[in-house]
Amino acid sequence: MDNHRTPARWTNEEHPFSGKTGWLGVALPCAMVALGIYGESPGLGGLGAAVLLVQALGYRKWLADGALVAAAQASTDWIPARLDHEQSSDGWGWKLDVSLPNGTAVWMLKSTGDFRKELPLSVEVCDLGNDVVVIRCEDRLVLTRVESQG
């Protein structure tokens, strides 16, 4: 499949600190840590440090996910597929019918991002290995995980 047909963008591409609060989400915990170190509020400093740690881990995950999406964008191995809902014993899930050279495979996905309201949907999928796939539909890319393959 031609992966340059549309300039698809990752749906989670926006920088984590570019939202409504912007860098205030970093500045405020830093101020809390400073108050904990230089003031008499060690509890406040500990809370600020915990918030910074959680934000750093989230930012690291965002960078890793961005690298996976970039690898998919550079790939020429896009496979046609059909994305739909499916009900199982533990609730609703997302089913991906993948057209492989030796037949059709069914993959159950962890999440489909913002495709939920549009299902069923014809998509393309790039398998990055380790149960990580990128789904492309028109101008959107969604990174997700495969829970089971059948």
DSSP file (Angstrom, degrees, kcal/mol; ACC not computed):
  #  RESIDUE AA STRUCTURE BP1 BP2  ACC     N-H-->O    O-->H-N    N-H-->O    O-->H-N    TCO  KAPPA ALPHA  PHI   PSI    X-CA   Y-CA   Z-CA
    1    1 A M              0   0    0      0, 0.0     2,-0.8     0, 0.0    77,-0.3   0.000 360.0 360.0 360.0 149.9    0.0    0.0    0.0
    2    2 A D    >   -     0   0    0      1,-0.1     3,-1.0    75,-0.1    74,-0.1  -0.711 360.0-170.7 -83.4 111.1    1.1    3.5   -0.7
    3    3 A N  T 3  S+     0   0    0     -2,-0.8     5,-0.2     1,-0.2     3,-0.2   0.483  80.6  61.7 -84.1   0.4    1.9    5.1    2.7
    4    4 A H  T 3  S+     0   0    0      1,-0.1    -1,-0.2     3,-0.1    -2,-0.0   0.217  70.2 103.4-106.5  14.7    2.3    8.6    1.2
    5    5 A R  S <  S+     0   0    0     -3,-1.0    -1,-0.1     1,-0.2    -2,-0.1   0.906  91.5  17.4 -64.5 -42.9   -1.2    8.9   -0.1
    6    6 A T  S    S-     0   0    0     -3,-0.2     2,-2.2   132,-0.1    -1,-0.2  -0.968  80.4-117.4-129.2 146.8   -2.4   11.2    2.7
    7    7 A P        -     0   0    0      0, 0.0    -3,-0.1     0, 0.0   132,-0.1  -0.492  46.0-167.5 -79.5  73.4   -0.3   13.3    5.1
    8    8 A A        -     0   0    0     -2,-2.2     2,-0.4    -5,-0.2   132,-0.2  -0.326   4.2-154.2 -67.6 142.7   -1.7   11.4    8.1
    9    9 A R  E     -a  140   0A   0    130,-2.6   132,-2.1    -2,-0.0     2,-0.2  -0.926  22.9-106.6-120.3 144.6   -1.0   12.9   11.5
   10   10 A W  E >   -a  141   0A   0     -2,-0.4     3,-1.5   130,-0.2   132,-0.2  -0.488  24.5-138.3 -65.7 130.7   -0.8   11.1   14.9
   11   11 A T  T 3  S+     0   0    0    130,-2.7     3,-0.2     1,-0.3    -1,-0.1   0.718 104.3  45.3 -67.3 -19.9   -3.9   11.9   16.9
   12   12 A N  T 3  S+     0   0    0    129,-0.3    -1,-0.3     1,-0.2    54,-0.1  -0.059  78.3 119.0-109.9  30.6   -1.8   12.4   20.1
   13   13 A E    <   +     0   0    0     -3,-1.5    -1,-0.2     2,-0.1    -2,-0.1   0.772  40.4 105.2 -71.7 -27.2    0.8   14.5   18.3
   14   14 A E  S    S-     0   0    0     -3,-0.2     5,-0.1    -4,-0.2     4,-0.0  -0.292  84.3-103.7 -60.3 134.4    0.3   17.6   20.4
   15   15 A H    >   -     0   0    0      1,-0.1     3,-2.2     2,-0.1     4,-0.1  -0.307  26.8-124.2 -57.7 136.6    3.1   18.2   23.0
   16   16 A P  T 3  S+     0   0    0      0, 0.0     3,-0.5     0, 0.0    -1,-0.1   0.766 110.0  47.7 -58.2 -25.7    1.9   17.3   26.5
   17   17 A F  T 3  S+     0   0    0      1,-0.2     7,-0.1     4,-0.1     8,-0.1   0.220  92.1  80.2-100.6  15.5    2.7   20.7   27.9
   18   18 A S  S <  S+     0   0    0     -3,-2.2    -1,-0.2     4,-0.1    -3,-0.1   0.272  72.4 100.7-103.4  12.3    1.1   22.7   25.1
   19   19 A G  S    S-     0   0    0     -3,-0.5     4,-0.1     3,-0.2    -2,-0.0   0.234  97.8 -61.0 -77.8-155.6   -2.5   22.4   26.4
   20   20 A K  S    S+     0   0    0      1,-0.2    -3,-0.0     2,-0.1    -1,-0.0   0.880 137.9  37.6 -61.7 -41.2   -4.5   24.9   28.3
   21   21 A T  S >  S-     0   0    0      1,-0.2     3,-2.0     2,-0.1    -1,-0.2   0.699  88.5-179.8 -86.9 -18.6   -2.1   25.1   31.3
   22   22 A G  T >   -     0   0    0      1,-0.3     3,-1.2     2,-0.2    -1,-0.2  -0.251  67.5 -11.9  57.8-137.2    1.0   24.8   29.1
   23   23 A W  T >> S+     0   0    0      1,-0.3     4,-2.7     2,-0.2     3,-1.7   0.506 116.8  88.5 -77.5  -3.3    4.3   25.0   31.1
   24   24 A L  H <> S+     0   0    0     -3,-2.0     4,-2.4     1,-0.3    -1,-0.3   0.829  78.9  65.8 -59.9 -30.1    2.4   26.1   34.2
   25   25 A G  H <4 S+     0   0    0     -3,-1.2    -1,-0.3     1,-0.2    -2,-0.2   0.683 111.2  34.1 -65.4 -17.5    2.0   22.3   34.8
   26   26 A V  H <> S+     0   0    0     -3,-1.7     4,-2.0     2,-0.1    -2,-0.2   0.772 115.6  54.2-100.6 -41.0    5.8   22.2   35.3
   27   27 A A  H  X S+     0   0    0     -4,-2.7     4,-2.3     1,-0.2     5,-0.2   0.892 105.4  53.4 -63.8 -40.8    6.4   25.6   36.9
   28   28 A L  H  X S+     0   0    0     -4,-2.4     4,-2.1     2,-0.2    -1,-0.2   0.939 110.5  44.6 -64.2 -48.4    3.9   25.0   39.7
   29   29 A P  H  > S+     0   0    0      0, 0.0     4,-2.4     0, 0.0    -1,-0.2   0.873 112.1  54.4 -63.6 -33.5    5.4   21.7   40.9
   30   30 A C  H  X S+     0   0    0     -4,-2.0     4,-2.5     1,-0.2    -2,-0.2   0.914 108.3  48.9 -63.5 -41.0    8.9   23.2   40.6
   31   31 A A  H  X S+     0   0    0     -4,-2.3     4,-2.5     2,-0.2    -1,-0.2   0.884 109.3  53.0 -63.9 -37.4    7.7   26.1   42.9
   32   32 A M  H  X S+     0   0    0     -4,-2.1     4,-1.9     2,-0.2    -2,-0.2   0.909 109.5  48.2 -63.8 -41.4    6.3   23.5   45.3
   33   33 A V  H  X S+     0   0    0     -4,-2.4     4,-2.2     2,-0.2    -2,-0.2   0.921 110.8  51.1 -64.3 -43.3    9.7   21.7   45.4
   34   34 A A  H  X>S+     0   0    0     -4,-2.5     4,-3.1     1,-0.2     5,-0.5   0.906 109.8  49.6 -61.1 -41.7   11.5   25.0   46.0
   35   35 A L  H  X5S+     0   0    0     -4,-2.5     4,-1.6     1,-0.2     6,-0.9   0.874 110.6  51.2 -64.0 -35.5    9.1   25.8   48.8
   36   36 A G  H  <5S+     0   0    0     -4,-1.9    -2,-0.2    -5,-0.2    -1,-0.2   0.868 117.0  38.9 -68.1 -36.3    9.8   22.4   50.3
   37   37 A I  H  <5S+     0   0    0     -4,-2.2    -2,-0.2    -5,-0.1    -3,-0.2   0.937 130.9  24.9 -79.1 -49.2   13.6   22.8   50.1
   38   38 A Y  H  <5S+     0   0    0     -4,-3.1    -3,-0.2    -5,-0.2    -2,-0.2   0.672 121.8  51.1 -94.7 -18.5   13.9   26.5   51.1
   39   39 A G  S  <<S-     0   0    0     -4,-1.6    -4,-0.0    -5,-0.5    -3,-0.0  -0.140  97.3 -95.3-100.6-160.0   10.7   26.9   53.1
   40   40 A E  S    S+     0   0    0      1,-0.1    -4,-0.2    -2,-0.1     3,-0.1  -0.243  92.2  98.5-114.2  43.9    9.3   24.9   55.9
   41   41 A S     >  +     0   0    0     -6,-0.9     4,-2.1     1,-0.1     3,-0.2  -0.559  31.5 158.8-129.9  68.3    7.0   22.8   53.9
   42   42 A P  H  > S+     0   0    0      0, 0.0     4,-2.3     0, 0.0     5,-0.2   0.841  78.6  56.3 -62.2 -31.1    8.7   19.4   53.2
   43   43 A G  H  > S+     0   0    0      2,-0.2     4,-2.2     1,-0.2     5,-0.1   0.906 107.2  48.2 -64.9 -40.8    5.3   17.8   52.5
   44   44 A L  H  > S+     0   0    0     -3,-0.2     4,-2.4     2,-0.2    -1,-0.2   0.887 111.2  51.0 -66.3 -39.3    4.6   20.4   49.8
   45   45 A G  H  X S+     0   0    0     -4,-2.1     4,-2.3     2,-0.2    -2,-0.2   0.899 109.9  49.7 -64.1 -41.0    8.0   19.7   48.3
   46   46 A G  H  X S+     0   0    0     -4,-2.3     4,-2.2     2,-0.2    -2,-0.2   0.897 110.8  49.6 -64.4 -40.5    7.4   16.0   48.3
   47   47 A L  H  X S+     0   0    0     -4,-2.2     4,-2.3     2,-0.2    -2,-0.2   0.920 111.0  49.5 -64.0 -43.6    4.1   16.5   46.6
   48   48 A G  H  X S+     0   0    0     -4,-2.4     4,-2.3     1,-0.2    -2,-0.2   0.897 110.5  50.5 -61.4 -40.9    5.7   18.7   44.0
   49   49 A A  H  X S+     0   0    0     -4,-2.3     4,-2.2     2,-0.2    -1,-0.2   0.893 109.6  50.7 -64.6 -39.9    8.4   16.2   43.3
   50   50 A A  H  X S+     0   0    0     -4,-2.2     4,-2.3     2,-0.2    -2,-0.2   0.906 110.1  49.6 -64.4 -41.5    5.8   13.4   42.9
   51   51 A V  H  X S+     0   0    0     -4,-2.3     4,-2.3     1,-0.2    -2,-0.2   0.920 111.0  49.7 -63.4 -43.5    3.9   15.5   40.4
   52   52 A L  H  X S+     0   0    0     -4,-2.3     4,-2.5     2,-0.2    -2,-0.2   0.885 109.8  51.6 -62.5 -38.7    7.1   16.2   38.4
   53   53 A L  H  X S+     0   0    0     -4,-2.2     4,-2.4     2,-0.2    -2,-0.2   0.931 110.2  47.7 -63.7 -46.1    8.0   12.5   38.4
   54   54 A V  H  X S+     0   0    0     -4,-2.3     4,-2.2     1,-0.2    -2,-0.2   0.911 113.3  48.7 -61.8 -42.2    4.5   11.6   37.0
   55   55 A Q  H  X S+     0   0    0     -4,-2.3     4,-2.5     2,-0.2    -1,-0.2   0.897 110.2  51.2 -65.3 -39.9    4.8   14.3   34.4
   56   56 A A  H  X S+     0   0    0     -4,-2.5     4,-2.3     2,-0.2    -2,-0.2   0.905 110.5  48.6 -64.6 -40.9    8.3   13.1   33.4
   57   57 A L  H  X S+     0   0    0     -4,-2.4     4,-2.1     2,-0.2    -1,-0.2   0.899 112.2  48.9 -66.0 -39.5    7.1    9.5   33.0
   58   58 A G  H  X S+     0   0    0     -4,-2.2     4,-2.2     2,-0.2    -2,-0.2   0.893 111.4  49.4 -64.8 -40.2    4.2   10.7   30.9
   59   59 A Y  H  X S+     0   0    0     -4,-2.5     4,-2.3     2,-0.2    -2,-0.2   0.893 109.4  52.0 -65.7 -40.1    6.4   12.8   28.7
   60   60 A R  H  X S+     0   0    0     -4,-2.3     4,-2.2     2,-0.2    -2,-0.2   0.905 110.5  48.1 -63.2 -41.5    8.8    9.9   28.3
   61   61 A K  H  X S+     0   0    0     -4,-2.1     4,-2.8     2,-0.2     5,-0.2   0.899 109.6  53.2 -64.8 -40.5    5.9    7.6   27.2
   62   62 A W  H  X S+     0   0    0     -4,-2.2     4,-2.2     1,-0.2    -2,-0.2   0.905 109.8  48.2 -61.4 -41.9    4.7   10.3   24.8
   63   63 A L  H  X S+     0   0    0     -4,-2.3     4,-1.9     2,-0.2    -2,-0.2   0.915 112.6  48.2 -64.0 -43.3    8.2   10.5   23.2
   64   64 A A  H  X S+     0   0    0     -4,-2.2     4,-1.8     1,-0.2    -2,-0.2   0.911 112.1  48.8 -64.4 -42.6    8.4    6.7   22.9
   65   65 A D  H  X S+     0   0    0     -4,-2.8     4,-2.3     1,-0.2    -1,-0.2   0.893 109.1  53.7 -63.7 -39.1    4.9    6.6   21.3
   66   66 A G  H  X S+     0   0    0     -4,-2.2     4,-2.2    -5,-0.2    -1,-0.2   0.873 106.6  52.0 -62.4 -37.6    5.9    9.3   18.9
   67   67 A A  H  X S+     0   0    0     -4,-1.9     4,-2.0     2,-0.2    -1,-0.2   0.887 109.2  50.1 -66.2 -38.7    9.0    7.3   17.8
   68   68 A L  H  X S+     0   0    0     -4,-1.8     4,-1.9     2,-0.2    -2,-0.2   0.911 111.3  48.1 -64.9 -42.1    6.7    4.3   17.1
   69   69 A V  H  X S+     0   0    0     -4,-2.3     4,-2.5     1,-0.2    -2,-0.2   0.894 109.7  52.9 -66.2 -38.9    4.3    6.4   15.0
   70   70 A A  H  X S+     0   0    0     -4,-2.2     4,-1.8     1,-0.2    -1,-0.2   0.889 107.5  52.1 -62.8 -38.7    7.2    7.9   13.1
   71   71 A A  H  X S+     0   0    0     -4,-2.0     4,-0.8     1,-0.2    -1,-0.2   0.897 110.5  48.2 -63.3 -39.7    8.5    4.4   12.3
   72   72 A A  H >< S+     0   0    0     -4,-1.9     3,-0.7     1,-0.2    -2,-0.2   0.901 108.4  53.7 -67.1 -40.5    5.0    3.5   11.0
   73   73 A Q  H 3< S+     0   0    0     -4,-2.5    -1,-0.2     1,-0.2    -2,-0.2   0.856 110.3  47.7 -62.2 -34.1    4.9    6.6    8.9
   74   74 A A  H 3< S+     0   0    0     -4,-1.8    -1,-0.2    -5,-0.2    -2,-0.2   0.642  96.2  98.1 -80.0 -14.6    8.2    5.7    7.3
   75   75 A S    <<  -     0   0    0     -4,-0.8     3,-0.1    -3,-0.7   -72,-0.1  -0.362  55.5-162.6 -75.7 151.7    7.0    2.1    6.7
   76   76 A T        +     0   0    0      1,-0.1     2,-1.0   -74,-0.1    -1,-0.1   0.273  69.4  97.1-108.8   6.1    5.7    0.9    3.4
   77   77 A D        +     0   0    0     -5,-0.1    50,-0.5    50,-0.0     2,-0.4  -0.474  46.7 151.3 -97.3  62.1    4.1   -2.2    5.0
   78   78 A W        -     0   0    0     -2,-1.0    48,-0.2   -77,-0.3   -75,-0.0  -0.808  28.5-157.3 -94.7 133.6    0.5   -1.0    5.4
   79   79 A I  E     -B  125   0A   0     46,-2.9    46,-2.6    -2,-0.4     2,-0.1  -0.909  18.9-117.3-113.8 133.6   -2.1   -3.7    5.3
   80   80 A P  E     +B  124   0A   0      0, 0.0    19,-2.3     0, 0.0     2,-0.3  -0.436  45.5 163.4 -67.5 144.5   -5.8   -3.1    4.5
   81   81 A A  E     -BC 123  98A   0     42,-2.6    42,-2.4    17,-0.2     2,-0.4  -0.952  36.3-125.4-154.1 168.9   -8.2   -4.0    7.4
   82   82 A R  E     -BC 122  97A   0     15,-1.9    15,-2.9    -2,-0.3     2,-0.4  -0.994  21.9-154.8-125.8 125.5  -11.7   -3.5    8.6
   83   83 A L  E     +BC 121  96A   0     38,-3.1    38,-2.3    -2,-0.4     2,-0.3  -0.852  27.5 147.0-105.1 132.5  -12.2   -2.0   12.1
   84   84 A D  E     - C   0  95A   0     11,-2.6    11,-3.5    -2,-0.4     2,-0.2  -0.957  45.4 -94.5-154.5 168.2  -15.4   -2.8   14.1
   85   85 A H  E     - C   0  94A   0     -2,-0.3     2,-0.3     9,-0.2     9,-0.2  -0.540  35.3-173.4 -81.5 154.3  -16.9   -3.3   17.5
   86   86 A E  E     - C   0  93A   0      7,-2.1     7,-3.0    -2,-0.2     2,-0.4  -0.961  17.9-135.8-149.6 137.4  -17.4   -6.8   18.9
   87   87 A Q  E     + C   0  92A   0     -2,-0.3     5,-0.2     5,-0.2     2,-0.2  -0.778  28.5 172.7 -94.3 133.5  -19.1   -8.0   22.1
   88   88 A S  E >   - C   0  91A   0      3,-3.1     3,-1.6    -2,-0.4    -2,-0.0  -0.645  51.2 -83.6-124.7-175.5  -17.3  -10.6   24.3
   89   89 A S  T 3  S+     0   0    0      1,-0.3     3,-0.1    -2,-0.2    -2,-0.0   0.793 128.2  45.2 -63.6 -28.1  -17.9  -12.1   27.7
   90   90 A D  T 3  S-     0   0    0      1,-0.3    -1,-0.3     0, 0.0     2,-0.2   0.060 124.7 -83.0-106.3  26.4  -16.2   -9.1   29.4
   91   91 A G  E <  S-C   88   0A   0     -3,-1.6    -3,-3.1     2,-0.0    -1,-0.3  -0.681  72.3 -21.4 115.6-165.8  -17.9   -6.3   27.4
   92   92 A W  E     +C   87   0A   0     -5,-0.2     2,-0.2    -2,-0.2    -5,-0.2  -0.586  58.3 172.3 -85.4 144.7  -17.4   -4.6   24.1
   93   93 A G  E     -C   86   0A   0     -7,-3.0    -7,-2.1    -2,-0.2     2,-0.5  -0.769  34.0 -99.5-137.0-176.4  -14.0   -4.6   22.3
   94   94 A W  E     -CD  85 109A   0     15,-0.8    15,-3.1    -2,-0.2     2,-0.4  -0.955  30.9-159.6-117.3 126.2  -12.6   -3.5   19.0
   95   95 A K  E     -CD  84 108A   0    -11,-3.5   -11,-2.6    -2,-0.5     2,-0.5  -0.866   3.5-163.5-109.2 134.4  -12.0   -6.1   16.3
   96   96 A L  E     -CD  83 107A   0     11,-3.0    11,-2.7    -2,-0.4     2,-0.8  -0.963   6.2-157.4-118.8 113.0   -9.7   -5.6   13.4
   97   97 A D  E     -CD  82 106A   0    -15,-2.9   -15,-1.9    -2,-0.5     2,-0.4  -0.818  19.6-161.5 -89.0 108.7  -10.1   -7.9   10.4
   98   98 A V  E     -CD  81 105A   0      7,-3.1     7,-2.5    -2,-0.8     2,-1.0  -0.795  14.9-137.8-100.6 130.1   -6.7   -7.8    8.7
   99   99 A S  E     + D   0 104A   0    -19,-2.3     5,-0.2    -2,-0.4    -2,-0.0  -0.745  31.6 179.0 -87.7 100.5   -6.2   -8.9    5.1
  100  100 A L  E >   - D   0 103A   0      3,-2.6     3,-1.8    -2,-1.0   -21,-0.0  -0.607  42.5-108.7 -97.3 160.8   -3.0  -11.0    5.1
  101  101 A P  T 3  S+     0   0    0      0, 0.0     3,-0.1     0, 0.0    -1,-0.1   0.817 120.7  45.3 -58.5 -30.3   -1.5  -12.7    2.1
  102  102 A N  T 3  S-     0   0    0      1,-0.2     2,-0.3     0, 0.0    -3,-0.0   0.140 130.6 -68.4-100.9  20.3   -2.5  -16.1    3.5
  103  103 A G  E <  S-D  100   0A   0     -3,-1.8    -3,-2.6     2,-0.0     2,-0.4  -0.866  71.4 -42.3 131.2-164.2   -6.0  -15.1    4.5
  104  104 A T  E     -D   99   0A   0     -2,-0.3     2,-0.3    -5,-0.2    -5,-0.2  -0.881  45.6-164.3-108.5 135.8   -7.8  -12.9    7.0
  105  105 A A  E     -D   98   0A   0     -7,-2.5    -7,-3.1    -2,-0.4     2,-0.5  -0.872  12.6-138.8-114.7 151.3   -6.8  -12.6   10.6
  106  106 A V  E     -D   97   0A   0     -2,-0.3    44,-3.2    -9,-0.2     2,-0.5  -0.951  18.6-172.5-111.9 123.2   -8.8  -11.2   13.5
  107  107 A W  E     -DE  96 149A   0    -11,-2.7   -11,-3.0    -2,-0.5     2,-0.5  -0.955  15.3-145.5-114.6 132.1   -7.0   -9.0   16.0
  108  108 A M  E     -DE  95 148A   0     40,-3.0    39,-3.0    -2,-0.5    40,-1.4  -0.860  24.5-150.0 -95.0 129.1   -8.7   -7.8   19.2
  109  109 A L  E     -DE  94 146A   0    -15,-3.1   -15,-0.8    -2,-0.5    37,-0.2  -0.652  20.8-138.7-105.2 155.2   -7.4   -4.3   20.1
  110  110 A K  S    S-     0   0    0     35,-2.8     2,-0.3     1,-0.3    -1,-0.1   0.898  86.1 -13.3 -73.7 -42.9   -7.0   -2.5   23.4
  111  111 A S        -     0   0    0     34,-0.4    -1,-0.3   -17,-0.1    34,-0.1  -0.988  43.5-154.8-157.1 156.1   -8.3    0.8   22.0
  112  112 A T    >   -     0   0    0      1,-0.3     3,-1.5    -2,-0.3     4,-0.1   0.147  35.9-143.3-121.2  17.8   -9.1    2.5   18.7
  113  113 A G  G >  S-     0   0    0      1,-0.2     3,-0.8     2,-0.1    -1,-0.3  -0.287  71.2 -11.5  60.0-133.7   -8.7    6.1   19.8
  114  114 A D  G 3  S+     0   0    0      1,-0.2    -1,-0.2     2,-0.1     3,-0.2   0.105 114.1  88.0 -93.4  24.7  -11.1    8.5   18.2
  115  115 A F  G X   +     0   0    0     -3,-1.5     3,-2.0     1,-0.1     4,-0.5   0.497  59.0 100.7 -89.7  -5.5  -12.5    6.1   15.6
  116  116 A R  G X  S+     0   0    0     -3,-0.8     3,-0.7     1,-0.3    -1,-0.1   0.820  80.0  46.2 -53.3 -41.4  -15.1    4.8   18.1
  117  117 A K  G 3  S+     0   0    0     -3,-0.2    -1,-0.3     1,-0.2    -2,-0.1   0.532 110.3  55.0 -82.2  -4.8  -18.0    6.8   16.7
  118  118 A E  G <  S+     0   0    0     -3,-2.0    -1,-0.2    -4,-0.0    -2,-0.2   0.407  84.7 164.6-107.9   0.7  -17.3    5.9   13.1
  119  119 A L    <   +     0   0    0     -3,-0.7   -35,-0.2    -4,-0.5     2,-0.1  -0.354  48.4  51.9 -73.3 148.4  -17.2    2.1   13.2
  120  120 A P  S    S+     0   0    0      0, 0.0     2,-0.3     0, 0.0   -36,-0.2   0.578  83.0 163.2 -72.7 156.2  -17.4    0.0   11.1
  121  121 A L  E     -B   83   0A   0    -38,-2.3   -38,-3.1    -2,-0.1     2,-0.5  -0.999  42.3-126.4-150.4 136.9  -14.5    1.5    9.1
  122  122 A S  E     +B   82   0A   0     -2,-0.3     2,-0.2   -40,-0.2   -40,-0.2  -0.769  47.1 158.7 -83.8 127.0  -12.1    0.6    6.4
  123  123 A V  E     -B   81   0A   0    -42,-2.4   -42,-2.6    -2,-0.5     2,-0.4  -0.760  38.5-120.5-136.0 178.1   -8.6    1.3    7.6
  124  124 A E  E     -BF  80 136A   0     12,-2.3    12,-3.3   -44,-0.2     2,-0.4  -0.954  26.2-157.6-122.3 149.1   -4.9    0.4    7.0
  125  125 A V  E     -BF  79 135A   0    -46,-2.6   -46,-2.9    -2,-0.4     2,-0.5  -0.974  10.7-157.7-131.6 142.3   -2.7   -1.0    9.7
  126  126 A C  E     - F   0 134A   0      8,-2.4     8,-2.1    -2,-0.4     2,-0.7  -0.976  16.1-146.5-118.5 116.3    1.0   -1.1   10.2
  127  127 A D  E     - F   0 133A   0     -2,-0.5     6,-0.2   -50,-0.5     3,-0.1  -0.741  16.6-178.7 -85.5 115.1    2.2   -4.0   12.5
  128  128 A L  E     -     0   0A   0      4,-2.6     5,-0.2    -2,-0.7    -1,-0.1   0.377  44.1-113.2 -93.8   2.7    5.3   -2.7   14.4
  129  129 A G  E >  S+ F   0 132A   0      3,-0.5     3,-1.8     1,-0.0    -1,-0.3  -0.081  92.7  71.4  85.4 168.4    5.8   -6.0   16.3
  130  130 A N  T 3  S-     0   0    0      1,-0.3     3,-0.1    -3,-0.1    16,-0.1   0.828 129.4 -64.8  52.7  35.9    5.5   -6.8   20.0
  131  131 A D  T 3  S+     0   0    0      1,-0.2    15,-2.7    14,-0.1     2,-0.5   0.712 104.1 131.9  62.6  23.6    1.7   -6.4   19.6
  132  132 A V  E <   +FG 129 145A   0     -3,-1.8    -4,-2.6    13,-0.2    -3,-0.5  -0.925  29.4 172.6-107.3 128.0    2.0   -2.7   18.7
  133  133 A V  E     -FG 127 144A   0     11,-2.4    11,-2.7    -2,-0.5     2,-0.5  -0.947  25.4-144.6-132.3 154.1    0.1   -1.5   15.7
  134  134 A V  E     -FG 126 143A   0     -8,-2.1    -8,-2.4    -2,-0.3     2,-0.5  -0.984  16.5-153.2-116.3 128.6   -0.7    1.9   14.1
  135  135 A I  E     -FG 125 142A   0      7,-2.9     7,-2.3    -2,-0.5     2,-0.5  -0.867   7.5-162.6-102.9 131.8   -4.1    2.3   12.5
  136  136 A R  E     +FG 124 141A   0    -12,-3.3   -12,-2.3    -2,-0.5     2,-0.4  -0.964  14.8 169.0-117.4 129.4   -4.4    4.8    9.7
  137  137 A C  E >   - G   0 140A   0      3,-2.1     3,-2.2    -2,-0.5     2,-0.3  -0.948  66.3 -53.4-137.1 115.3   -7.8    6.2    8.5
  138  138 A E  T 3  S-     0   0    0     -2,-0.4  -130,-0.1     1,-0.3  -132,-0.1  -0.379 125.0 -12.7  54.8-111.2   -7.7    9.1    6.1
  139  139 A D  T 3  S+     0   0    0     -2,-0.3  -130,-2.6  -131,-0.1     2,-0.4   0.204 118.5  89.7-106.3  16.5   -5.6   11.8    7.8
  140  140 A R  E <   -aG   9 137A   0     -3,-2.2    -3,-2.1  -132,-0.2     2,-0.4  -0.903  50.8-165.1-119.6 143.8   -5.4   10.2   11.3
  141  141 A L  E     -aG  10 136A   0   -132,-2.1  -130,-2.7    -2,-0.4     2,-0.4  -0.985   6.7-170.4-121.8 135.2   -3.0    7.8   12.9
  142  142 A V  E     - G   0 135A   0     -7,-2.3    -7,-2.9    -2,-0.4     2,-0.4  -0.993  12.5-147.6-128.7 126.8   -3.7    5.9   16.2
  143  143 A L  E     + G   0 134A   0     -2,-0.4     2,-0.3    -9,-0.2    -9,-0.2  -0.786  34.8 150.8 -89.7 130.4   -1.2    3.9   18.1
  144  144 A T  E     - G   0 133A   0    -11,-2.7   -11,-2.4    -2,-0.4     2,-0.3  -0.904  38.2-111.4-149.9 177.2   -2.7    0.9   19.9
  145  145 A R  E     - G   0 132A   0     -2,-0.3   -35,-2.8   -13,-0.2     2,-0.6  -0.891  21.4-125.5-118.5 148.0   -2.0   -2.6   21.2
  146  146 A V  E     -E  109   0A   0    -15,-2.7   -37,-0.3    -2,-0.3     3,-0.1  -0.818  18.2-171.8 -90.9 123.2   -3.3   -6.0   20.1
  147  147 A E  E    S-     0   0A   0    -39,-3.0     2,-0.3    -2,-0.6   -38,-0.2   0.855  71.0  -3.6 -82.5 -37.7   -4.8   -7.9   23.0
  148  148 A S  E     -E  108   0A   0    -40,-1.4   -40,-3.0   -17,-0.0     2,-0.4  -0.992  59.3-147.7-154.9 150.5   -5.2  -11.2   21.0
  149  149 A Q  E      E  107   0A   0     -2,-0.3   -42,-0.2   -42,-0.2    -3,-0.0  -0.963 360.0 360.0-120.7 137.5   -4.8  -12.5   17.5
  150  150 A G              0   0    0    -44,-3.2   -43,-0.2    -2,-0.4    -1,-0.1   0.373 360.0 360.0-135.8 360.0   -7.0  -15.1   16.0
